[in-house]
Amino acid sequence: MDKIIIKDLHARGILGVYDWERGQPREIVLNLVIFTDTAAAARSDTLRDCVDYDALAQQITALVERSRRQTVEALSADIAALCLEMPLVQGVQVRVEKPGAVDNARSAGVAVERWKKHLKIISFAHHKRVFGLLLGVAILLLGVFAVTGAPLVTDDAPYGVVSFELAGTPENAQRILAGWNAEARLRAAFGLGLDYLFMVVYASTIALGISMAARSLYRAGWPFARWGGLLTRGVVLAALLDAVENAALLILLWGTLTDPWPALARWCAVPKFVLIFIGIAYAFYGGAAALAGRIEH
């Protein structure tokens, strides 16, 4: 893992729990080790592929100056979170020291290490490879759903199991189930069970796509580069909603055609589809930024 080092960055801010510490800013010394992939920067030799450590240092200094934290631990966490907002930053070590805080010592402080959760598991160097593998598995599973779910398409369920997801009322769910014979219901149950595997696959695929998109947007200077973390959480939420929705649908399949299960399934399905659509759209948006960068060069 490549590293960028910012050593002995001096800033002034309010930091401490005692009254005399809250009265006026004090000197705070910061040291950072920023983990990133410098391969693209080495190839292009341009700032757009680099972590701009000068700009980052200015942002950190500004954060310290306006912060009024009581503990070094809290300020360290704030600085780490600021660093991780940058798409090119994969992880960071932050050391915050208060000179003169302890008698007979130069300083006292705290060192923390934080990583983007998905990058802690998979280094950016392997993102494209893992993304391609997951995308292939997702497409394969979609093919299985298309084959096994074909008999579920009826007049009352023109979109198959999706129509069942959006039924919303016991009456609509009853009409859909009435159009499915025993084999079709078995296929629906199989699909809902397999969908729990698909949730993991599609959430991981879209999350990696969002991560790569955020990086491309940052390098290209396009808007919304900092939205990657939020949208990744949105995809995870979509998978959780999907899990709840499937549980409700399985209860309906087992014969409990009463409220609240059809409504619960629908109100989980609608935001799930919205979050997935936004995540995929963002990934394509980042892909457009990457393509534009290649054409430009």
C-alpha positions in Angstrom: 0.0 0.0 0.0 1.4 3.4 -1.0 1.7 6.1 1.6 1.7 9.9 1.7 3.2 11.5 4.7 2.3 14.9 6.3 4.8 15.5 9.2 4.6 17.9 12.1 1.7 20.0 10.7 1.1 22.8 13.3 -2.3 24.3 13.9 -4.0 26.2 16.7 -7.4 25.4 18.1 -9.5 24.9 21.3 -8.8 21.5 22.6 -9.2 20.3 26.2 -11.7 19.7 29.1 -10.4 22.3 31.6 -11.6 25.9 31.8 -8.1 27.2 31.2 -7.9 25.1 28.0 -11.2 26.4 26.7 -10.2 30.0 27.0 -7.9 30.4 24.0 -6.5 28.4 21.2 -3.4 26.3 21.8 -0.8 24.7 19.6 -1.7 21.3 18.2 0.8 19.1 16.3 -0.5 16.7 13.6 1.2 13.8 11.8 -0.6 11.9 9.1 0.1 8.8 7.0 -2.4 8.6 4.1 -2.8 5.3 2.3 -3.6 5.5 -1.4 -2.7 4.0 -4.8 -0.1 6.2 -6.5 0.2 4.0 -9.7 -2.1 6.3 -11.8 -0.3 9.4 -10.6 3.1 7.8 -11.5 1.9 7.0 -15.0 0.2 10.4 -15.7 2.5 12.6 -13.7 -0.4 15.0 -13.2 -2.0 16.4 -10.0 -5.5 15.1 -10.9 -4.4 11.6 -10.2 -2.8 12.5 -6.9 -4.0 13.2 -3.4 -3.5 16.9 -3.1 -1.8 16.9 0.3 -1.4 20.7 0.3 -5.1 21.2 -0.1 -5.8 18.4 2.5 -3.4 20.1 5.0 -5.2 23.4 4.6 -8.6 21.6 5.2 -7.3 19.9 8.3 -5.8 23.2 9.6 -9.2 24.9 9.1 -11.0 22.0 10.8 -8.7 22.3 13.9 -9.1 26.1 14.0 -12.9 25.9 14.1 -13.1 22.8 16.2 -13.9 23.1 19.9 -13.4 19.4 20.9 -12.7 18.5 24.4 -10.7 15.3 23.8 -7.8 14.5 21.5 -9.7 11.3 20.6 -12.6 13.2 19.1 -10.5 15.5 17.1 -8.4 12.6 15.8 -11.6 10.9 14.6 -12.8 14.2 12.9 -9.5 14.5 11.0 -9.6 10.9 9.9 -13.2 11.3 8.7 -12.2 14.4 6.7 -9.3 12.5 5.0 -11.5 9.5 4.1 -14.0 11.9 2.3 -11.4 12.2 -0.4 -12.1 9.5 -3.0 -8.4 8.7 -3.6 -7.7 8.1 0.1 -8.1 4.5 1.1 -7.0 4.7 4.7 -5.3 7.1 7.1 -3.2 7.1 10.3 -3.7 10.3 12.3 -1.6 11.4 15.3 -2.7 14.4 17.3 -0.4 15.8 20.0 -0.8 18.5 22.6 2.6 20.0 23.4 3.2 20.6 27.1 0.1 18.7 28.1 2.0 16.5 30.5 4.8 17.5 32.8 8.3 16.4 31.9 7.1 15.3 28.4 7.3 17.1 25.1 3.7 16.3 24.3 0.8 13.9 24.8 -1.6 12.7 22.2 -3.5 10.0 20.4 -2.9 8.0 17.2 -5.8 6.4 15.3 -6.1 4.4 12.1 -9.2 4.4 10.0 -10.1 2.8 6.6 -12.9 3.0 4.2 -14.7 -0.2 5.1 -15.0 -1.7 1.6 -11.4 -0.8 0.9 -10.1 -2.4 4.1 -11.4 -5.7 2.6 -10.3 -5.1 -1.0 -7.4 -2.9 -2.0 -8.1 -0.5 -4.9 -5.6 -2.2 -7.1 -7.9 -5.2 -7.2 -11.2 -3.3 -7.5 -11.6 -3.8 -11.3 -10.8 -7.5 -11.1 -13.2 -8.1 -8.2 -15.9 -5.9 -9.8 -15.7 -7.9 -13.0 -16.0 -11.2 -11.2 -19.0 -10.0 -9.1 -20.7 -8.5 -12.2 -20.3 -11.8 -14.0 -21.9 -13.6 -11.0 -24.7 -11.0 -10.9 -25.5 -11.5 -14.6 -25.4 -15.3 -14.2 -27.9 -15.0 -11.3 -30.1 -12.7 -13.3 -30.2 -15.3 -16.1 -31.3 -18.0 -13.5 -34.0 -15.7 -12.3 -35.2 -15.1 -15.9 -35.5 -18.8 -16.6 -37.0 -19.9 -13.3 -39.3 -16.9 -13.1 -40.8 -17.1 -16.6 -43.9 -19.1 -15.5 -44.6 -16.4 -12.9 -45.6 -13.9 -15.7 -49.4 -13.9 -15.9 -52.2 -11.4 -16.6 -52.4 -10.5 -12.9 -48.6 -10.5 -12.6 -47.3 -9.0 -15.9 -43.8 -8.5 -14.3 -43.7 -11.9 -12.5 -42.3 -11.8 -9.0 -41.9 -8.0 -9.2 -45.7 -7.6 -9.5 -45.9 -9.8 -6.4 -43.5 -7.5 -4.6 -45.6 -4.5 -5.4 -49.0 -6.0 -4.8 -49.5 -3.9 -1.7 -52.8 -5.4 -0.5 -54.0 -9.0 0.4 -56.5 -8.9 -2.4 -53.9 -8.1 -5.1 -51.5 -10.7 -3.6 -54.4 -13.3 -3.6 -55.2 -12.6 -7.3 -51.5 -13.1 -8.2 -51.1 -16.3 -6.3 -54.4 -17.6 -7.7 -52.8 -17.4 -11.2 -49.8 -19.5 -10.1 -50.0 -23.2 -9.9 -48.0 -25.4 -7.4 -44.9 -25.4 -9.7 -45.0 -21.7 -10.2 -45.2 -21.1 -6.4 -42.3 -23.4 -5.9 -40.3 -21.5 -8.4 -41.2 -18.2 -6.7 -40.0 -19.6 -3.3 -36.8 -20.8 -5.0 -36.2 -17.4 -6.5 -36.9 -15.6 -3.2 -34.4 -17.9 -1.4 -31.8 -17.5 -4.1 -32.3 -13.7 -3.9 -30.6 -13.7 -0.5 -27.4 -14.7 -2.3 -28.1 -12.2 -5.0 -28.5 -9.4 -2.4 -24.9 -9.9 -1.3 -23.7 -10.0 -4.9 -25.5 -7.0 -6.3 -24.8 -4.9 -3.2 -21.1 -5.6 -3.5 -21.0 -5.1 -7.2 -22.8 -1.7 -7.1 -20.8 -0.6 -4.1 -17.5 -1.3 -5.9 -18.9 0.4 -9.0 -19.7 3.5 -6.9 -16.3 3.5 -5.3 -14.6 3.4 -8.7 -17.0 6.1 -10.0 -16.2 8.4 -7.1 -12.5 8.0 -7.9 -13.0 8.8 -11.6 -15.2 11.8 -10.8 -12.6 13.2 -8.4 -9.8 12.8 -10.9 -11.9 14.4 -13.6 -13.0 17.3 -11.4 -16.7 16.5 -12.0 -19.4 17.2 -9.4 -20.7 14.8 -6.8 -17.3 13.0 -6.3 -17.9 13.0 -2.5 -21.3 11.3 -2.8 -19.7 7.8 -3.1 -19.7 7.0 0.6 -23.3 8.0 1.1 -24.5 6.1 -2.0 -22.6 3.0 -0.9 -24.5 3.1 2.3 -27.7 3.5 0.3 -27.0 0.2 -1.6 -26.4 -1.6 1.7 -29.7 -0.2 2.9 -31.4 -1.5 -0.3 -30.1 -5.0 0.3 -31.4 -4.9 3.9 -34.8 -3.7 2.6 -34.7 -6.5 0.1 -34.1 -9.1 2.9 -37.2 -7.8 4.8 -39.3 -7.7 1.7 -38.4 -11.3 0.8 -39.3 -12.5 4.3 -42.7 -10.9 3.9 -43.2 -12.5 0.4 -42.3 -15.9 1.7 -44.9 -15.5 4.5 -47.5 -14.7 1.8 -46.4 -17.7 -0.2 -46.9 -19.9 2.8 -50.6 -18.9 2.9 -50.7 -15.9 5.4 -52.6 -13.5 3.0 -53.2 -10.8 5.6 -51.9 -7.4 6.5 -49.3 -6.1 7.0 -47.2 -8.5 4.8 -48.2 -7.2 1.3 -47.8 -3.5 2.4 -44.5 -4.3 4.1 -43.2 -5.9 1.0 -44.2 -3.0 -1.2 -42.8 -0.3 1.1 -39.5 -2.2 1.2 -39.5 -2.8 -2.6 -40.1 0.8 -3.7 -37.2 2.5 -1.9 -35.0 -0.6 -2.7 -35.5 -0.1 -6.4 -34.9 3.7 -6.1 -31.6 3.2 -4.1 -30.4 0.6 -6.6 -31.2 2.8 -9.6 -29.4 5.8 -8.0 -26.4 3.7 -7.3 -26.2 2.2 -10.8 -26.8 5.7 -12.4 -23.9 7.1 -10.3 -21.6 4.2 -11.4 -22.4 5.0 -15.1 -21.9 8.7 -14.4 -18.4 7.9 -13.0 -17.8 5.7 -16.0 -18.6 8.6 -18.3 -16.1 10.7 -16.4 -13.4 8.0 -16.8 -14.1 7.7 -20.5 -14.0 11.5 -21.0 -10.6 11.6 -19.3 -9.3 8.9 -21.6 -10.6 10.7 -24.7 -9.0 14.0 -23.4 -5.6 12.3 -23.1 
